[in-house]
Amino acid sequence: MLASCNNTPKNIFLQEWDTPYGTAPFSKISVSDYLPAFKAGLEEQKANVKAIIDNPAAPTFENTILAFEHASPILDRVQGVFFNLTESESTPEMQAIEEEVTPMLTDAENEIFMDEKFFARVKAVYDNSASLTREQQMVVKKIYQSFERNGVALEPEGKKRFAEINTRLATLSQKFGQNLLAENNAFKDATGITVSEYYDFMGSCEDRAKREQVFKAYAARGNNGNANDNNAIVLEILKLRAEQAQLLGYPNFAAFQLSNKMAGDPATVDNFLQPIMDASMKKAKEEMADMQKLAGHKIEAWDYSYYAEKVRAQKYALDESQTKPYFQADSVLKGVFTAAEKIYGIKIEEVPEVEVYNPVVKAYKLSNADGSLLGIFYRDYYVRPTKRGGAWMNNFRDQETGVRPVIVNVCNFPAPTEDTPSMLTIDNVQTAFHEFGHALHGFLTQCNYKTVSGTSVARDFVEMFSQFNENFAFVPEILSAYANDYRTGEPIPQELVDKIRKSLKFNQGFTTGELCAASILDMKWHELSAQELAAFNGPEDIRAFEAKVCKEMGLVDEIIPRYRTTYFNHIFNSGYSAGYYSYLWSEVLAVDAWEKFVADGVFNKATADSFRKTFLERGGSEEPMTLYRQFRGSEPDPSALMRARGLE
């Protein structure tokens, strides 16, 4: 599809990759390859979808559903690389391409999922799916719902408007993310610290005026009236989402989003979150009473973390400067791997022959005990200006029959210097285990179809496995394998381990409160109808709504939601809209499952094998609660979260 002169290199995305394990040949990729590859991929996809629609044979799983799964190999290759790198290796050139291809991809998706002839074939398979395997039924159901939820049943005018909204939303979300990256970099320029260092800084900086300056800069991201301001983008996204929900017959976007999740409806989520908020604020007031004794002045939002650390040191004689030397990033990764190897019987080894996209990234091979390949893992741990904030897992390549996944964990841990390695906080350590929990969900999957493989599960189920994996971080048998002082090699003292374990329930009023507050804020934004949102016009309305929601939920003035509206990337650019509650919802499942591990013995092979086979291998091939009951033998215990966080 490109000029084929002998001296013209062929676009790398338009050919199979002759590389170790079929991984991306990053050194051979030129920025100029992306746009032609996207265009070629869209042409290929369109032709293949047309062939499915025009097939004169009666619709079957193989000639309709499976054919659709395999309709876009070029797009799969280029998207797998491009959208991973736009999050971790973003440049103005990549952002410009993203702006161009985002509406192209959305228009193509609109065309597919609004095609009535294609839907008729899918519906025929769906209506006659009783003879299919359970996994095939789940694949068909998911694709069938994609048509329904993209407006295939709307009248022509409704379809046209729905498609216009889809395209506009894709552009707005991508712009929100770009603005936030710029704001995060500006925050570093203004304060001298990165966004990922914020909590650590706020807990250790003795200069109260500096803490106030940093807090206000952090809390104002996306709300500075500059070229990167996200207020107008947020309001347009919210209004368009509400309009889409209304087109599909839902009262608001939250009702639409939750209709195919575990929770089912907004009222269930609201009733789940408010007791957690109430318990958190009760605990927060107790925490502040202890802080007040030390502060000698009224605790403000920029004082909370600082005096919390003072109380931690007083109550537990624990200062993170004591623990960091034992949590060097490479050693923590060793602990992450050791836990996976010990629990699931797998093998992990570095593969230097696999190319990486940045010199600080490392590649590893995961194998079963019998030597069979599980997949390739990239570790990208350190902060840099081209990387968006936060931590995440993603796939470069999805798993299906005959294909093993390629997965990345991206974090924003402090970069090593010439003098010292990257040393992690306790929270960083938990993050490393958390993200590899997602990776294990992707690696251990044994599904036949990528539509339901790995982490392709309901949003309020997917976080269970990452949160579950956090539990291994401070298990003594795992700690002994990785927690050594990088200067002396001495293992972490048991006394310090005991302090860490006792302190994990400390400050949960703040920690749980800010998380729950963000979850409620997300829900309340998306529970507004299109008519209610019509009254919102600018930044003042956003701030007023935030203040109203925070007051009604009972959030104390000294705590703000973990994410305020204009920098809430999860809900405006990362697929968690009306879904941020998923972290707490999934934690109930994770904690309840962990209690079984503790009761049976953390390293009980039968329990670990059951967890692997019931959950990790099956992806989205069965309904989440069905799988949960199979593993646990009962419904999850809602009070497990309260026990785990010390909020009873």
Secondary structure, 3 states (H helix, E strand, C coil): CCCCCCCCCCCHHHCCCCCHHHCCCHHHCCHHHHHHHHHHHHHHHHHHHHHHHHCCCCCCHHHHHHHHHCCCHHHHHHHHHHHHHHHHCCCHHHHHHHHHHHHHHHHHHHHHHCCHHHHHHHHHHHHCCCCCCHHHHHHHHHHHHHHHCCCCCCCHHHHHHHHHHHHHHHHHHHHHHHHHHHHHHHHHHHHCCCHHHHHHHHHHCCCHHHHHHHHHHHHCCCCCCCCCCCHHHHHHHHHHHHHHHHHCCCCCHHHHHHCCCCCCCHHHHHHHHHHHHHHHHHHHHHHHHHHHHHHCCCCCCCCHHHHHHHHHHHHHCCCHHHHHHHCEHHHHHHHHHHHHHHHHCCEEEECCCCCCCCCCCEEEEEECCCCCEEEEEEEEEECCCCCCCCCEEEEEECCECCECCEEEEEEEECCCCCCCCCECCHHHHHHHHHHHHHHHHHHCCCCCCCCCCCCCCCHHHHHHHHHHHHHHHHCHHHHHHHCECCCCCCECCHHHHHHHHHHCCCCHHHHHHHHHHHHHHHHHHHCCCHHHHCCCCCHHHHHHHHHHHHHHHCCCCCCCCCCCHHHCHHHHHCCCCCCCCHHHHHHHHHHHHHHHHHHHCCCCHHHHHHHHHHHHCCCCCCCHHHHHHHHHCCCCCCHHHHHHHCCC
